[in-house]
Amino acid sequence: MEEPDELDLHIDILINEELSKLITHKIGPFTCQFLKYDTAKGLMPFASGIMVELGDSHFILTASHVIEDWSDSNKLFIEIENGHISVVGKASGTETGERIDVAYIKLKDELIPILRKWYRFITAEQLLHHNKIFDEGNYCAYGFPVVNFKIKSEIAKSVGSAYFMRPTADKVFEFYKLSPLSHYILEFHGKPINIKTNQAEKIKTEHYGLSGGGLWYTKINFVHNRIISKAQLIGIMTEFRKGKYECLIANRVEIILALIEQNEGIKIKRRL
């Protein structure tokens, strides 16, 4: 019979393996990286977004400050199987500079067959109207920080990063004058565990590019000796704060869903 510490280690390994699968198969495929074209450097990393299918329409959810300068002369690009393609569609978002910082791009239908070869689109069932904030380390922010960007053999590539965190105390909301009805604030300090190596590593603080990525609520359960995991989108990442409290901040996904319903006339079923 295994010693208790050996059993705990074995369970930790199984959980970490499942977390890796969760990121690879249930979070990563829905997440894209936005790039901008620089005349001197070529395509450069910029921000993140989430692919969503609602009714007969397809969207990329992101932060409002990500799209504020988007135009025909200042295009946004995303990676596809054989290179990159410019994003074509109609954008709408909240006023930049405000505490609510969400936006969406309603994609042109012609793009969808191309994107489906490289990405998956979340449906309404995977969006969670998350009323209560649980004191658990199950909250996962995923996106594309620019520090992950590399150019190899003249091909631009970037790797997504996932951060599992706990929500902050109420006093942090009060300090930053934010409401838990519209925001999530997640603790971001100390050394996290790299789930591939099971080793503690220093957190990189260069989080430019993570904006517009998803905040996910994840669950791992043991059912009949099997591990079952799921991830549901609950928020859109907007900013990183340093100082008295180091934290990542997201707007709740129901805010952007309400924006889509108002502008596009789509009724979205909420999952509680």
N, C-alpha and C positions, 0 to 999 in steps of 0.2 A: 504493500500500500504506500502511495506517495506521501511524503511529509507535507504538512500544511503549506510551508513556504514554497515547496516545489509545485504543489497544486496551484497556488496563487500565481506563480510565475507562468505556468502552463496556460492558465486562463487569461492572463495579461497578453501573452503571445497571440492567443486566438482572437482576442478583442482587437489587438492592433492590426492583425491580418484582415479582420473584417472591416475595420476603419479604412484601411488602404483600399479595399474593394469598393467600399461605399463612395470614396472620393473618385475613384477611377470610373465607376460604372453608373453612379446615381447622382453625382454632382457635377463632375468635370464635363461630361458630354453636353450639358445644357449651357455651359459658360463659354463666352467668347471674349477675345481681347480686341479692343479697338486700337488701330494704329493710324498715325497721321504721316503725310508725306513731307519730308524735308528736302529742299532742293540740293542741299550739300550732303546729307547723310542717307537719303532714301527713306524707306518706311521706318518709323520710330514708334515704340510703344507709348500708349497714352492712357487707356482706361479699360474697364471691364463691362460686361453686360450679360443678361440672362435671356435665353431664347424661350418664348412662351407661345402656345397656341390656344386661342380663346374663340370658341365658335368656329367660324370659317376664316378667321383672320390670324395672322402671325405677327408677333411683336418681338422687339428686344427691349427689355426693361433695363434702366440704368439710372444714373444720377443726373439731375438737371444741368449741373455745371459741366457735365461731359459734352452735352450737345449744344451749348450756348453759342459756339462759334462755327457750328456745322453749316456748310453751304456748298454750292456747286464748285466754288473756287477753293474751298477748304474741306475736302472730303474726309470721311472716315472709312477705313478699310478693316476687313476682318479676314482671318486666315481661312482658306479652303484647301482641299486635298492637293491641288497642284499649284498653289501660290496664294494670292490674295485677291479679294474682290471688293469694290466700293459698295458701301451700304446705300441702298436706294429706297426711299419711302417718305412718310410724313411723320414729323417729330412734334411732340407736345410735352411740356413740362411745367413745373412750378417756377415761380420767379426766383432767379439765382440771387444769392445773398440772404435769403430767408432761411429759417430753421428747417423748413420742409424742402427737401432737395431730391425730388424724384422726377423721372421722365420716361417716356417710351418712344420707340420708333415703330410705326406701323409699316411693315415691310411690303414692298411690291410683290405681287403674286409670282412674277417671273423669277424671283430670287429663290423661292422656296425649294424647288426640286434640286437646285445646286447646293443649298445649305444642308439639306437633309442627307446628303452624302457624307457630311463631315460632322454635323451636330444633331442633337435631339431637341425636341420642343416639349417643354413642360406643359401639362394640361391642368385644368382647374383642380383636379383631385390632388395634385401635388403642391398646391398652395395652401398654407395653413393660417387661418385666422387665429392667432395665438394670444388669447386674452391674458393668461396668467404667465408670469415669468418665474421659471423654476430655478432654484439654486443648484444647478447641475452644470458640469462641464461638457454639456451636449450641444453647445452652440458653435457652429462651424462657419467661419467667414472664408470664402473662397473667391479668388480672383487672380489677376496677373500684375503683381508689382513690377515696375520697370527694371528693378535690379536683377530680375530673372532673365532679361532679354539678352540673347546672344546672336551673333551672325557667324555662321559656319558655312564655308564654301559658297559665300555670297548669298546664302539663304537665311532670311530672318526667322528666328525661332524663339519662342518664349515658353516657360514652364509655369503652370499655375501653382499657387501656394494655398494651403489650407491651415487654418488656425482654430483649434478647439479651445473655447473659453467659457468662463462663468460670467453671469450678469453681475453688475456692480451693485453696491448698496444704494438705498434711496438717497443718501446724502450727496451722491455724485450727480444725480439728476438735479438736485437742488443747487449744487455748486455751479453747474453749467447751464442752469435755467432751462432745462429740457423736460418734457412731459413723457411719462411712461405710456401714455395713450397714443403717442405718435412716434416714439423713439425706442430703440434698444441701445443700451450702453454696456459694453463688455470689457471686463478686466483684461489688461494687456501688459503684463510685466513678468519678470522672472525668466526661467529657462524652461521651454516646452520640451516635450519628448518627440523626437523624430520617430514616427511610427515604423519606418523602414529599418532603422538601426537600433531602435529602443534605447537611444542615448539622449541625454539632455543636451540641448544646443542653445546658444545665444540667439535671441530674437533679433532679426534685422529690423531696424527702425525706418528704413526708407520704404514707405508704403504708398508712395505716389504710384498710381496705376490700379490700385485696389478698388478705387471709387467705382460704383456701378455694379460691382460684383454682388453675389448673393450672400445673405445670412440664412443659414439652414438650421433647423432643429432636427437633431438626429437621435435615433433610438436603436439600441441593440438589445435583443432579448434571446434567451435560451428557451427553445420550445422543443420538447421531445428530443433532447440531446442534439438539437440543431441550433445554429446561430442564425437569427433572422434580423436584418437591419433595414432601416428606412431613413430617408431624408426628405424633409418638406421645407419649401422656401417660405420664410417668414419675414424677410426684410431685404432692403437694398443698402449696401454700404455707402456711406457718404463722406466720412472723415476720420482722421486719427488725431487724438489730442495728447499732448505731453504737458508736463508740469506737475501740479499737485496730484492729479490722477492721470495715469497713462491708460488710455482706453481707445477702443474702436467704437464708432457710432454708426447706427443704421436707422433708416426710417422704416416703419412697419409696412409690410407689403399691401395691407388693405387700403393704404392711402393711394398708392398707384393704381390699384384695382378700381377704386372709386373714380379716379381721374379718367381711366379708360371707359368705364360705364357711362360717365357724363358726356364724354366727347364722341364716343363711337356708337352709343346706343346698344351696347352689349350687356346682357344680364349675366353676371358671373355668380355661380353657386359657391357659397362659402363653406369651407370645411372646418368645423370647430374641433 
